[in-house]
């Protein structure tokens, strides 16, 4: 059965990009067939949830004013993981983070997605840019706190899922989506039942794709 992948897209000044992916299992009959209008509708339904005032203040603080959310990419995926449809919808005005950055573009906060399924296939995660994170003397996240981040993320993900379900209701479809961890090996969706935010930052090394670096070179010995 097909499933939905949503990819939140963003930028980091001056020319870097970032993204984080979430998978949504579909409840209801959903054949492995392309449906571009449905995919476009889901993407447009999510777009307002990426605006300032909807994205949690804690996540905007972590972004810093050097990073922004730029849009959404929605993919309809087949049971065999093939991509059936893609819809990319940009925000008219990017949602820029708050406060000045104190960390690098590679610094990230990990939000873990846990399920009732044991093992690696039952665990997921996404990396959120943490340029504006504040740390205490033991390198633990102090501003915003992990608890406040987690509460905000929970409400936000519920809002995104509700927006997709509202779209299905609008087109008189009985289908609904549930946040899931997708096992691409077993081709199953494991429903998320717990969010976990730790107090230590991680790194997302892919964010050096477009950052220019200057080198100083000396002959040796």
C-alpha positions in Angstrom: 0.0 0.0 0.0 1.2 3.5 -0.8 2.4 6.0 1.8 3.2 9.7 2.0 6.6 11.3 2.6 6.7 15.0 3.5 10.0 16.8 3.3 10.3 20.2 5.0 12.7 22.3 3.0 14.8 25.3 4.1 17.8 27.5 3.6 20.8 28.7 5.6 22.4 32.0 4.7 24.2 32.5 2.4 23.8 29.5 0.1 23.3 26.3 2.1 20.1 24.2 2.2 18.6 21.8 4.8 15.6 19.5 4.9 13.9 17.0 7.2 11.7 14.1 6.2 8.6 12.6 7.9 6.6 9.5 6.7 2.9 9.1 7.0 1.1 5.8 6.8 -2.2 5.9 4.9 -5.3 4.2 6.5 -7.9 3.3 3.9 -7.7 1.8 0.4 -4.7 3.4 -1.4 -3.4 1.6 -4.4 0.1 1.9 -5.7 -1.0 4.3 -8.5 0.0 7.9 -9.3 -2.4 10.7 -8.3 -0.8 14.1 -9.0 -3.9 16.1 -8.0 -4.1 14.4 -4.6 -0.3 14.9 -4.0 -0.6 18.6 -4.9 -3.6 18.9 -2.6 -1.7 17.4 0.4 1.3 19.7 -0.2 -1.0 22.8 -0.4 -2.8 21.7 2.8 0.5 21.5 4.7 1.9 24.8 3.4 0.1 27.1 5.9 1.5 25.0 8.7 5.0 26.2 7.8 4.2 29.9 8.4 5.4 32.1 11.2 2.9 31.9 14.1 2.3 28.2 13.4 5.8 26.8 13.6 6.6 26.5 17.3 8.7 29.4 18.7 11.2 26.9 20.0 12.0 25.6 16.5 12.3 29.1 15.1 14.7 30.0 17.9 16.8 26.9 17.0 16.8 28.0 13.4 18.2 31.4 14.2 17.7 34.4 11.9 20.2 33.0 9.5 18.0 30.1 8.5 14.5 29.7 7.2 11.8 27.3 6.1 11.3 27.7 2.3 8.6 25.2 1.4 7.4 21.6 1.4 8.0 18.6 -0.9 5.4 15.8 -0.8 6.1 12.4 -2.3 3.6 9.6 -2.8 5.6 6.4 -2.4 4.6 2.9 -3.6 4.8 -0.3 -1.5 8.1 -1.1 -3.2 9.5 2.4 -2.2 9.3 3.8 -5.8 8.2 7.4 -6.0 4.8 7.7 -7.7 4.2 11.5 -7.5 6.1 14.6 -6.3 4.7 18.0 -5.4 6.9 20.9 -4.4 5.2 24.0 -3.0 7.3 27.0 -2.0 6.2 29.5 0.7 5.5 32.9 -0.8 7.7 34.4 2.0 10.1 32.1 3.8 9.6 31.6 7.5 12.8 33.0 9.0 14.0 31.9 12.5 14.6 34.2 15.4 17.6 35.4 17.4 21.2 35.6 16.2 23.0 32.4 15.6 25.6 31.1 18.1 26.3 27.7 16.5 27.3 26.4 13.0 25.0 25.2 10.2 26.0 21.6 11.0 24.7 21.8 14.6 21.4 20.1 14.9 18.9 18.9 17.5 17.6 15.3 16.9 13.9 14.6 17.4 13.5 10.8 17.7 10.4 9.1 16.5 9.7 5.9 18.5 7.1 3.1 17.9 6.0 -0.1 19.5 8.1 -2.1 17.1 11.4 -3.2 18.5 14.7 -2.8 16.7 16.0 -0.3 14.1 12.9 -0.6 11.9 10.8 0.8 14.7 12.9 3.9 15.3 13.2 7.1 13.3 14.6 10.6 13.6 14.9 13.9 12.0 17.5 16.7 12.4 16.4 20.2 13.1 19.0 23.1 12.6 20.2 24.3 15.9 22.1 27.5 15.0 20.3 29.4 17.7 20.6 26.8 20.5 21.8 27.9 24.0 23.9 25.5 26.0 24.8 25.4 29.7 28.3 24.8 31.1 27.9 21.0 30.7 27.0 21.4 26.9 23.4 20.5 27.6 20.6 22.4 25.7 19.2 25.1 28.0 17.5 27.5 25.6 15.0 26.3 24.5 14.7 23.4 26.9 14.2 19.9 25.4 10.8 19.7 27.1 9.6 22.9 25.5 10.9 21.7 22.1 9.2 18.4 22.4 5.9 19.9 23.4 6.0 22.3 20.5 7.0 19.6 18.0 4.1 17.3 19.2 1.6 20.0 18.6 3.1 21.0 15.2 3.2 17.5 13.8 -0.4 16.9 14.9 -1.3 20.1 13.1 0.4 18.9 9.9 -1.3 15.5 10.1 -4.7 17.1 10.8 -4.2 19.4 7.7 -3.7 16.4 5.5 -6.7 14.6 7.0 -8.8 17.7 6.5 -7.8 17.7 2.8 -9.0 14.1 2.5 -12.3 15.0 4.1 -12.6 17.9 1.7 -12.4 15.6 -1.3 -14.8 13.2 0.4 -12.1 10.5 0.9 -12.2 8.1 3.8 -8.4 8.0 3.9 -6.4 9.3 6.9 -2.7 9.6 7.6 -0.8 8.7 10.7 2.8 9.7 11.5 4.9 6.6 11.0 8.4 5.2 10.8 8.8 3.5 7.5 10.8 0.3 7.2 12.1 0.3 3.6 13.3 -3.3 4.2 10.1 -4.8 5.4 7.8 -2.3 3.5 5.7 -1.5 6.5 4.7 1.6 8.4 5.1 1.6 12.2 3.0 4.2 13.9 4.8 6.7 16.1 3.7 6.5 19.7 6.5 8.6 21.4 8.7 11.6 20.6 12.1 12.0 22.3 14.3 15.1 22.4 17.7 14.8 24.1 19.8 17.6 25.7 22.9 17.2 23.5 23.3 18.6 20.0 24.3 16.4 17.1 25.7 17.2 13.7 24.2 17.0 10.2 27.3 16.9 8.0 25.3 17.1 4.7 24.9 20.8 5.5 28.3 21.5 4.1 27.3 20.8 0.5 27.3 24.4 -0.5 29.3 26.2 2.2 32.5 27.5 0.7 35.6 26.9 2.7 39.0 28.7 2.5 42.2 26.7 3.2 45.6 27.7 4.4 48.4 25.5 3.0 52.0 25.3 4.1 54.8 23.2 2.7 56.2 20.6 5.2 58.7 20.1 6.7 
